[in-house]
């Protein structure tokens, strides 16, 4: 498939909405006019790529209404990245058209974007930042366990229990972890065993986690 193969469908789609359409006007793949309305620009590529996005952003220096047009690809292309593609276009104020054979599917119109801040998620990030001791992870790594503030607290509790079973209140004081009782009760990592009410011991997994931490 060539980019030119998409043009007839895109031209017909725009003409059906009353636009006069011409190709390759200056740097624009497609320029469309309808009466006294502002111009519409469509930029085409065979895949959704950074090059296409940069092309669209460059056209925004000329007109407000810029669409990116790509063919609908297979499972590992369009469908796999669809939500991210739409989110990126929306944030940049770009429209999105998908070409499927002779048909054009409009997915997003150009519009100014003012993102709503997610205060709850930001609060969770800042809470984790302030609770985490030091900087135990390396940025950019994959496929390894992340050290979180929760895991650090669990390790401190495990270290207290390494010498034998203890009351939850004693563990909280010795480890300096206020949520020790809740943490051991939930037992997210499988490290803690409830011996009797309010008393916990360390499991074999807990001892192994401490040994791994020390190695």
MILUM-393015 format. One record per residue: residue number from 0; x, y, z of N, C-alpha, C in turn. Coordinates in Angstrom, 2 decimals, m for minus. Atoms other than C-alpha are relative to their C-alpha. Layout:
<sites>
SITE  num      nc1      nc2      nc3     cac1     cac2     cac3      cc1      cc2      cc3
SITE  NUM        X        Y        Z        X        Y        Z        X        Y        Z
...
</sites>
This chain:
<sites>
SITE  num      nc1      nc2      nc3     cac1     cac2     cac3      cc1      cc2      cc3
SITE    0     0.84    m1.19     0.00     0.00     0.00     0.00     0.88     1.25     0.00
SITE    1    m0.70    m1.27     0.03     1.14     3.56    m0.76    m0.87     1.06     0.66
SITE    2     0.78    m1.11    m0.56     0.13     6.81     0.89    m1.03     0.49    m1.02
SITE    3     0.90    m0.48     1.05    m1.40     7.79    m2.44    m1.27    m0.84    m0.09
SITE    4     1.17     0.86     0.06    m3.78     4.82    m2.14    m1.09     0.45     0.97
SITE    5     0.98    m0.49    m0.96    m5.47     6.53     0.81    m0.72     1.25    m0.48
SITE    6     0.52    m1.31     0.38    m6.10     9.79    m1.01    m1.43    m0.05    m0.54
SITE    7     1.38    m0.01     0.52    m9.26     8.83    m2.98    m1.06    m0.11     1.10
SITE    8     0.97     0.16    m1.07   m11.05     7.69     0.18    m0.11     1.26     0.85
SITE    9     0.00    m1.21    m0.80   m10.02    10.78     2.13    m0.64     1.17    m0.76
SITE   10     0.58    m1.05     0.83   m10.96    13.10    m0.74    m1.52    m0.15    m0.05
SITE   11     1.45     0.24     0.06   m14.39    11.47    m1.07    m0.67     0.29     1.34
SITE   12     0.54    m0.24    m1.35   m14.92    11.64     2.70    m0.20     1.49     0.25
SITE   13     0.09    m1.44    m0.22   m14.23    15.37     2.80    m0.99     0.65    m0.96
SITE   14     0.93    m0.56     0.97   m16.17    16.14    m0.37    m1.45    m0.28     0.38
SITE   15     1.36     0.33    m0.45   m19.20    14.38     1.09    m0.49     0.96     1.08
SITE   16     0.36    m0.98    m1.03   m19.11    17.02     3.83     0.02     1.43    m0.55
SITE   17     0.09    m1.31     0.61   m19.08    19.88     1.36     1.32     0.71    m0.21
SITE   18    m1.31    m0.63     0.18   m15.34    20.54     1.15     0.47    m0.10    m1.45
SITE   19    m0.78     0.09     1.22   m13.36    21.35    m1.95     1.39    m0.47     0.41
SITE   20    m1.22     0.68    m0.46   m10.29    19.15    m1.72     1.06     0.01    m1.09
SITE   21    m1.12     0.07     0.92    m6.87    19.44    m3.34     1.21    m0.56     0.73
SITE   22    m1.16     0.68    m0.59    m3.69    17.45    m2.76     1.28     0.76    m0.28
SITE   23    m1.35    m0.53     0.17    m0.08    18.52    m2.31     0.00     1.51    m0.25
SITE   24    m0.03    m1.46     0.03    m0.69    22.22    m1.68     1.11     0.43     0.95
SITE   25    m1.15    m0.31    m0.83     2.67    23.45    m0.46     0.49    m1.25     0.71
SITE   26    m0.48     1.15    m0.77     3.85    21.14     2.34    m1.14    m0.89     0.48
SITE   27     1.16     0.75    m0.51     0.30    19.87     3.04    m0.36    m1.15    m0.92
SITE   28     0.45     1.13     0.80    m0.71    16.41     1.88    m1.37     0.28    m0.61
SITE   29     1.36    m0.30     0.44    m4.37    17.48     1.67    m0.43     1.32     0.61
SITE   30     0.57    m1.24    m0.49    m5.94    20.92     1.95    m1.46     0.05    m0.44
SITE   31     1.43    m0.01     0.31    m9.72    21.27     2.14    m0.62     1.31     0.46
SITE   32     0.68    m1.26    m0.30   m11.90    24.39     2.05    m1.51    m0.19    m0.15
SITE   33     1.46     0.03     0.09   m15.61    24.83     2.72    m0.54     1.40     0.31
SITE   34     0.52    m1.34    m0.16   m17.07    28.27     2.13     1.02     0.93     0.64
SITE   35    m0.87    m0.95    m0.71   m15.66    30.90     4.46     0.60    m0.59     1.27
SITE   36    m0.53     0.64    m1.20   m14.70    28.36     7.14     1.53    m0.09    m0.06
SITE   37    m1.47     0.17    m0.01   m11.06    27.96     8.25     0.39    m1.27    m0.75
SITE   38    m0.45     1.18     0.76    m9.03    25.48     6.15     0.18    m1.22     0.90
SITE   39    m0.27     1.27    m0.67    m8.63    21.83     7.09     1.18    m0.65    m0.72
SITE   40    m1.17     0.69     0.55    m5.33    19.99     6.59    m0.01    m1.44     0.46
SITE   41    m0.14     1.43    m0.33    m4.89    16.22     6.49     1.39    m0.45    m0.41
SITE   42    m1.33     0.56     0.26    m1.47    14.59     6.77    m0.09    m1.52     0.05
SITE   43     0.13     1.46     0.13    m1.08    10.95     5.71     1.33    m0.71     0.24
SITE   44    m1.15     0.91    m0.11     1.30     8.17     6.67    m0.56    m1.43     0.03
SITE   45     0.45     1.39     0.01     1.13     4.39     6.33    m0.05    m0.61     1.39
SITE   46     0.08     0.43    m1.40     1.70     3.97    10.08    m0.03     1.24     0.88
SITE   47    m0.01    m1.09    m0.96     1.12     6.14    13.10     1.40     0.06     0.61
SITE   48    m1.41    m0.09    m0.38     4.61     7.41    13.88     0.31     1.39     0.52
SITE   49    m0.44    m1.31    m0.46     6.55    10.25    15.43     0.10     0.97    m1.17
SITE   50    m0.11    m0.86     1.18     7.19    11.57    11.93    m1.36     0.59    m0.37
SITE   51     1.35    m0.50     0.31     3.43    11.85    11.33    m0.45     1.03     1.02
SITE   52     0.39    m0.95    m1.06     2.86    13.56    14.67     0.72     1.32    m0.20
SITE   53    m0.77    m1.23     0.21     5.64    16.06    13.99    m0.51     0.77    m1.22
SITE   54     0.56    m0.61     1.20     4.17    16.70    10.56    m1.29     0.74     0.34
SITE   55     1.26    m0.62    m0.40     0.77    17.40    12.09     0.22     1.24     0.85
SITE   56    m0.30    m1.14    m0.87     2.21    19.69    14.75     0.53     1.18    m0.82
SITE   57    m0.53    m1.06     0.86     4.09    21.62    12.08    m1.13     0.71    m0.75
SITE   58     1.12    m0.61     0.73     0.82    22.20    10.16    m0.86     0.87     0.92
SITE   59     0.78    m0.82    m0.94    m0.77    23.63    13.31     0.51     1.44     0.05
SITE   60    m0.50    m1.37     0.11     1.43    26.69    12.72    m0.74     0.75    m1.10
SITE   61     0.73    m0.60     1.11    m0.76    27.29     9.66    m1.50     0.05     0.25
SITE   62     1.46     0.10    m0.20    m4.27    26.14    10.59    m0.29    m0.68     1.33
SITE   63     0.41     0.61    m1.26    m6.19    25.03    13.67    m0.43    m1.46    m0.18
SITE   64     0.58     1.33     0.20    m7.87    21.97    12.15     0.93    m0.88    m0.84
SITE   65    m0.93     0.91     0.65    m5.25    19.34    11.36    m0.37    m1.43     0.38
SITE   66     0.28     1.42    m0.22    m6.05    15.65    10.95     1.20    m0.84    m0.41
SITE   67    m0.95     1.02     0.38    m3.66    12.71    10.91    m0.80    m1.18    m0.55
SITE   68     0.72     1.12     0.62    m4.73     9.87     8.62     0.94    m1.18    m0.20
SITE   69    m0.78     1.23     0.15    m3.45     6.30     8.74    m0.95    m1.14    m0.36
SITE   70     0.86     1.17     0.24    m4.76     2.96     7.47    m0.17    m0.81     1.27
SITE   71     0.22     0.90    m1.14    m6.29     0.60     9.99     0.87    m1.22    m0.20
SITE   72    m0.92     1.12     0.13    m3.61    m2.02    10.63    m0.48    m1.17     0.86
SITE   73     0.38     1.22    m0.70    m3.62    m5.42    12.32     0.01     0.12     1.51
SITE   74     0.11     0.07    m1.45    m3.85    m6.51    15.92     1.20     0.62     0.70
SITE   75    m1.20    m0.50    m0.66    m0.26    m5.52    16.70     0.29     1.46    m0.34
SITE   76    m0.20    m1.40     0.35    m0.62    m2.08    15.18    m1.07     0.88     0.61
SITE   77     1.07    m0.92    m0.38    m3.77    m0.02    15.39    m0.68    m0.40     1.32
SITE   78     0.77     0.40    m1.18    m5.72    m2.06    17.97     0.84    m0.02     1.26
SITE   79    m0.87     0.12    m1.17    m2.76    m2.60    20.25     0.28     1.36     0.62
SITE   80    m0.39    m1.32    m0.48    m2.00     1.13    20.50    m1.12     1.03    m0.08
SITE   81     1.07    m0.94     0.31    m5.41     2.67    19.80    m0.22     1.04     1.10
SITE   82     0.29    m0.95    m1.08    m6.05     4.22    23.21     1.13     1.01     0.18
SITE   83    m1.14    m0.91    m0.13    m2.54     5.69    23.39     0.05     0.99    m1.16
SITE   84     0.00    m0.86     1.19    m2.82     7.06    19.85    m1.03     1.10     0.16
SITE   85     1.07    m0.99    m0.17    m6.13     8.78    20.59     0.36     0.99     1.11
SITE   86    m0.37    m0.89    m1.11    m4.84    10.15    23.91     1.07     1.00    m0.43
SITE   87    m1.05    m0.90     0.47    m1.74    11.60    22.23    m0.57     1.06    m0.94
SITE   88     0.61    m0.96     0.93    m3.75    13.21    19.42    m0.86     1.01     0.75
SITE   89     0.85    m0.91    m0.77    m6.23    14.66    21.89     0.84     1.03     0.75
SITE   90    m0.86    m0.93    m0.75    m3.45    16.16    24.00     0.63     1.04    m0.92
SITE   91    m0.64    m0.92     0.94    m1.86    17.74    20.92    m1.00     0.82    m0.81
SITE   92     1.01    m0.74     0.74    m5.17    19.01    19.55    m0.10    m0.42    m1.46
SITE   93     0.05     0.51     1.37    m4.89    16.86    16.41    m1.19    m0.91    m0.20
SITE   94     1.06     0.94     0.33    m7.71    15.03    14.68     0.58    m1.31    m0.49
SITE   95    m0.47     1.32     0.40    m7.49    11.36    13.72    m1.02    m0.67    m0.91
SITE   96     0.82     0.71     0.97    m8.86     9.57    10.67     0.65    m1.35    m0.31
SITE   97    m0.51     1.33     0.34    m8.52     5.85     9.94    m0.59    m0.41    m1.34
SITE   98     0.43     0.40     1.32    m8.69     4.58     6.38    m0.07    m1.52    m0.07
SITE   99     0.19     1.45     0.15   m10.11     1.12     5.79    m0.56    m0.24    m1.39
SITE  100     0.44     0.18     1.38   m10.23     0.37     2.09    m0.49     1.31    m0.59
SITE  101     0.60    m1.20     0.58   m12.58     2.88     0.51    m0.72     0.84     1.04
SITE  102     0.73    m0.70    m1.05   m13.99     3.99     3.86     0.95     0.74     0.93
SITE  103    m0.76    m0.78    m0.96   m12.77     6.61     6.31    m0.78     0.04     1.31
SITE  104     0.63     0.00    m1.33   m13.50     6.27    10.03     0.54     1.19     0.79
SITE  105    m0.46    m1.12    m0.84   m13.35     9.57    11.96     0.04    m0.43     1.47
SITE  106    m0.16     0.41    m1.39   m12.01     8.88    15.46     0.14     1.18     0.96
SITE  107    m0.23    m1.15    m0.89   m11.19    12.35    16.79     0.06     1.27    m0.84
SITE  108    m0.08    m1.31     0.65   m11.75    15.96    15.78     1.01     0.88     0.72
SITE  109    m0.95    m0.91    m0.66    m9.12    18.64    16.43    m0.72     0.90     0.98
SITE  110     0.59    m0.88    m1.02    m9.82    20.64    19.58     1.08     0.37     1.01
SITE  111    m0.94    m0.36    m1.07    m7.89    22.57    22.23    m0.13    m0.98     1.15
SITE  112     0.02     0.99    m1.08    m6.93    20.30    25.10     0.51     0.62     1.29
SITE  113    m0.40    m0.46    m1.33    m6.83    21.28    28.75    m0.12    m1.19     0.94
SITE  114     0.07     1.23    m0.81    m5.91    18.19    30.79    m0.48     0.26     1.41
SITE  115     0.43    m0.07    m1.39    m7.64    17.61    34.10     1.01    m0.75     0.85
SITE  116    m0.98     0.63    m0.88    m5.17    16.89    36.84    m0.68    m1.02     0.89
SITE  117     0.51     1.04    m0.89    m5.71    13.69    38.78     0.66     0.17     1.36
SITE  118    m0.58    m0.34    m1.31    m5.14    14.96    42.31     0.23    m1.25     0.84
SITE  119    m0.14     1.21    m0.82    m5.66    11.51    43.85     1.25    m0.78    m0.40
SITE  120    m1.19     0.75     0.45    m3.00     9.83    41.71     1.28     0.76     0.31
SITE  121    m1.18    m0.79    m0.34    m0.59    12.71    42.20     0.30    m0.12     1.49
SITE  122    m0.19     0.15    m1.44    m1.15    12.46    45.95     0.65    m1.32     0.35
SITE  123    m0.58     1.32    m0.25    m0.33     8.76    45.84     1.49    m0.02    m0.38
SITE  124    m1.40    m0.06     0.40     2.91     9.47    43.96     0.85     0.75     1.03
SITE  125    m0.76    m0.79    m0.97     4.00    12.15    46.42     0.11    m0.73     1.33
SITE  126    m0.04     0.77    m1.25     3.09     9.94    49.37     1.08    m1.08    m0.08
SITE  127    m1.02     1.03     0.18     5.23     7.13    47.97     1.39     0.62     0.01
SITE  128    m1.30    m0.67     0.05     8.08     9.56    47.29     0.50     0.32     1.40
SITE  129    m0.43    m0.44    m1.33     8.14    10.89    50.85     0.18    m1.17     0.97
SITE  130    m0.10     1.14    m0.91     7.67     7.50    52.53     1.18    m0.91    m0.34
SITE  131    m1.08     0.89     0.40    10.33     5.69    50.53     1.32     0.50     0.58
SITE  132    m1.29    m0.35    m0.62    13.69     5.64    52.29     1.10    m0.12    m1.03
SITE  133    m1.08     0.02     0.98    16.59     6.60    50.05    m0.52    m0.14    m1.41
SITE  134     0.34     0.20     1.41    16.58     5.79    46.33     0.49    m1.39    m0.41
SITE  135    m0.51     1.37     0.16    16.84     1.98    46.16    m0.12    m0.58    m1.41
SITE  136     0.19     0.54     1.35    15.80     1.53    42.51     0.88     0.74    m1.01
SITE  137    m0.74    m0.61     1.10    17.63     2.25    39.26    m0.96     0.31    m1.14
SITE  138     0.91    m0.39     1.06    15.68     4.22    36.66     0.32    m0.69    m1.31
SITE  139    m0.18     0.62     1.31    15.13     2.48    33.33     0.14    m1.50     0.02
SITE  140    m0.14     1.45    m0.06    15.44    m1.09    34.58    m1.36    m0.67    m0.18
SITE  141     1.23     0.77     0.20    12.85    m3.74    33.71     0.21    m1.43     0.48
SITE  142    m0.06     1.42    m0.35    12.01    m7.25    34.85     0.58    m0.30     1.36
SITE  143    m0.50     0.24    m1.36    13.15    m6.77    38.45    m1.02     0.53     1.00
SITE  144     0.92    m0.45    m1.03    11.30    m6.29    41.71     0.31     1.44     0.39
SITE  145    m0.17    m1.39    m0.41    10.74    m2.66    42.63    m0.04     0.09     1.52
SITE  146     0.04    m0.25    m1.44    11.54    m1.48    46.12    m0.94     1.18     0.24
SITE  147     0.97    m1.03    m0.33     8.53     0.45    47.38     0.08     0.30     1.49
SITE  148     0.05    m0.32    m1.43     7.89     2.15    50.70    m0.68    m1.13     0.77
SITE  149     0.72     1.11    m0.64     5.47    m0.69    51.51     0.96    m1.18     0.21
SITE  150    m0.94     1.13    m0.12     8.15    m3.32    50.82     1.08     0.31     1.03
SITE  151    m0.99    m0.38    m1.02    10.66    m1.38    52.91    m0.56    m0.19     1.40
SITE  152     0.63     0.20    m1.31     8.21    m1.37    55.84    m0.12    m1.49     0.32
SITE  153     0.14     1.45    m0.21     7.57    m5.10    55.35     1.34    m0.62     0.36
SITE  154    m1.33     0.53    m0.30    11.31    m5.81    55.39     0.43     0.38     1.41
SITE  155    m0.34    m0.40    m1.37    11.73    m3.82    58.61    m0.75    m0.86     1.02
SITE  156     0.77     0.87    m0.90     8.95    m5.84    60.22     0.58    m1.41     0.00
SITE  157    m0.58     1.34     0.11    10.49    m9.07    58.95     1.31    m0.09     0.78
SITE  158    m1.27     0.01    m0.72    13.86    m8.11    60.40    m0.23    m0.13     1.50
SITE  159     0.32     0.11    m1.44    12.24    m7.71    63.85    m0.42    m1.42     0.33
SITE  160     0.50     1.36    m0.26    10.56   m11.11    63.54     1.04    m1.08    m0.27
SITE  161    m1.01     1.00     0.32    13.74   m12.82    62.40     0.48    m0.73     1.25
SITE  162    m0.44     0.63    m1.25    14.57   m13.52    66.05    m1.06    m0.83     0.67
SITE  163     1.06     0.79    m0.61    11.21   m15.17    66.76    m1.31     0.77     0.01
SITE  164     1.34    m0.60     0.03     7.51   m14.48    67.11    m0.07     1.19     0.97
SITE  165     0.16    m1.21    m0.81     6.47   m11.10    68.48    m1.43     0.51    m0.13
SITE  166     1.29    m0.68     0.09     3.33    m9.15    69.26     0.08     1.09    m1.06
SITE  167     0.04    m1.01     1.05     2.25    m6.81    66.50     0.39     1.37     0.52
SITE  168    m0.34    m1.30    m0.57     2.53    m3.81    68.79     1.49     0.12     0.25
SITE  169    m1.46    m0.01    m0.22     6.11    m4.78    69.67     0.75     0.19    m1.32
SITE  170    m0.62    m0.12     1.32     6.97    m5.15    65.99    m0.10     1.45    m0.50
SITE  171     0.21    m1.37     0.44     5.50    m1.71    65.25     1.00     0.94     0.66
SITE  172    m0.93    m0.87    m0.73     7.63    m0.08    67.94     1.45    m0.26    m0.42
SITE  173    m1.39     0.35     0.30    10.84    m1.97    67.16     0.38     0.35    m1.44
SITE  174    m0.29    m0.26     1.42    10.57    m1.52    63.38    m0.23     1.46    m0.37
SITE  175     0.34    m1.38     0.35     9.27     2.03    63.51    m1.01     0.06    m1.11
SITE  176     1.02     0.08     1.05     6.36     0.99    61.29    m1.38     0.02     0.65
SITE  177     1.30    m0.13    m0.67     3.00     2.25    62.52    m1.03    m1.00    m0.51
SITE  178     1.00     0.90     0.59     1.02     0.07    60.14     0.42    m1.47     0.06
SITE  179    m0.53     1.36    m0.06     2.87    m3.12    61.16    m1.11    m1.04     0.15
SITE  180     1.06     0.98    m0.23    m0.26    m4.90    62.42    m0.81    m0.24    m1.28
SITE  181     0.77     0.11     1.25    m2.21    m4.16    59.23     0.83    m0.67    m1.09
SITE  182    m0.89     0.55     1.01     0.77    m5.01    57.05     0.17    m1.50     0.17
SITE  183    m0.19     1.44    m0.23     1.35    m8.38    58.68    m1.29    m0.77    m0.15
SITE  184     1.30     0.67     0.17    m2.35    m9.18    58.73    m0.33    m0.21    m1.48
SITE  185     0.27     0.13     1.43    m2.70    m8.50    55.00     0.97    m0.97    m0.67
SITE  186    m1.00     0.95     0.48     0.52   m10.48    54.35     0.09    m0.03    m1.53
SITE  187    m0.03    m0.14     1.45     0.90    m9.22    50.80     1.09    m0.87    m0.65
SITE  188    m1.12     0.74     0.58     4.22   m11.02    50.26     0.09    m1.46     0.48
SITE  189    m0.08     1.36    m0.54     3.53   m14.22    52.20     1.12    m0.20     0.99
SITE  190    m1.12     0.07    m0.92     6.20   m13.40    54.78    m0.42    m0.22     1.45
SITE  191     0.42    m0.03    m1.40     4.10   m13.32    57.95    m1.07    m1.05     0.29
SITE  192     0.95     1.03    m0.43     2.23   m16.01    59.83    m0.59     0.40     1.36
SITE  193     0.68    m0.32    m1.26    m0.36   m15.29    62.52     0.04    m1.24     0.90
SITE  194    m0.14     1.13    m0.92     0.55   m17.56    65.44    m1.23    m0.09     0.90
SITE  195     1.23    m0.12    m0.77    m2.30   m16.42    67.64    m0.39     1.47    m0.06
SITE  196     0.54    m1.35     0.11    m4.29   m13.26    68.12     1.06     1.04     0.38
SITE  197    m0.94    m1.09    m0.26    m1.98   m10.24    67.79     1.46    m0.39     0.01
SITE  198    m1.40     0.48    m0.03     1.18   m12.38    67.54     0.34    m0.58    m1.36
SITE  199    m0.41     0.44     1.34     3.10   m13.02    64.34     1.40    m0.59     0.03
SITE  200    m1.33     0.60     0.19     6.08   m15.08    63.19     0.37     0.14    m1.47
SITE  201    m0.50    m0.14     1.36     8.21   m15.01    60.07    m0.06    m1.35    m0.71
SITE  202     0.06     1.23     0.78     7.60   m17.61    57.35     1.35    m0.25    m0.67
SITE  203    m1.21     0.33     0.75    10.27   m19.35    55.30     0.23     1.02    m1.12
SITE  204    m0.13    m1.00     1.07     9.55   m16.88    52.48     0.53     1.32     0.56
SITE  205    m0.47    m1.22    m0.64    10.12   m14.02    54.90     1.49    m0.07     0.29
SITE  206    m1.44     0.19    m0.27    13.50   m15.42    55.96     0.79     0.09    m1.31
SITE  207    m0.68    m0.04     1.30    14.42   m15.87    52.28     0.09     1.42    m0.53
SITE  208    m0.01    m1.39     0.47    13.45   m12.28    51.50     1.06     0.81     0.73
SITE  209    m1.04    m0.68    m0.76    15.70   m11.04    54.29     1.38    m0.41    m0.48
SITE  210    m1.30     0.48     0.48    18.54   m13.21    53.05     0.33     0.62    m1.35
SITE  211    m0.22    m0.60     1.32    18.09   m11.88    49.50     0.38     1.47     0.15
SITE  212    m0.28    m1.42    m0.21    18.11    m8.35    50.83     1.42     0.22     0.48
SITE  213    m1.34    m0.14    m0.55    21.35    m8.94    52.64     1.09    m0.40    m0.96
SITE  214    m1.02     0.50     0.92    23.08   m10.58    49.69     0.40     1.07    m1.01
</sites>
